[in-house]
Amino acid sequence: MIRAVLYIFISLLLITFVRMVMGMILRTMKEMMSPAAAPHPGVRDQPPNTPISGELKRDPVCGTFVPVNTSFRKTINGESFCFCSADCRDKYAR
């Protein structure tokens, strides 16, 4: 009886070890095959070059506040409107 429990315990340890090794191998292969992988784990990408501060305008279609420098613009009768997306810009009818 004790021998059977011991065999089961050893089998579980062996299966766990094999799964761990296979997981590490597959993870390494995935990182090597991925073209967008970071050169070192834990290295973060650089932040985008868009400035964080700036004037915000309200989108007249959906009400979202968008930065002026990254917004989609439309000029109607000399008045400039800022939109969050091209879809909102195209939906706007005045």
Number of C-alpha atoms within 10 A of each C-alpha: 5 7 8 9 10 11 11 12 12 12 12 12 12 12 12 12 12 12 12 11 12 12 12 12 11 11 12 11 11 12 14 12 10 9 8 8 11 12 10 7 8 7 8 9 7 6 7 7 6 9 10 8 8 10 10 15 17 16 21 16 16 12 11 12 16 19 19 17 14 14 19 18 17 15 9 10 5 7 7 9 18 24 27 23 15 13 11 16 19 11 9 15 9 4
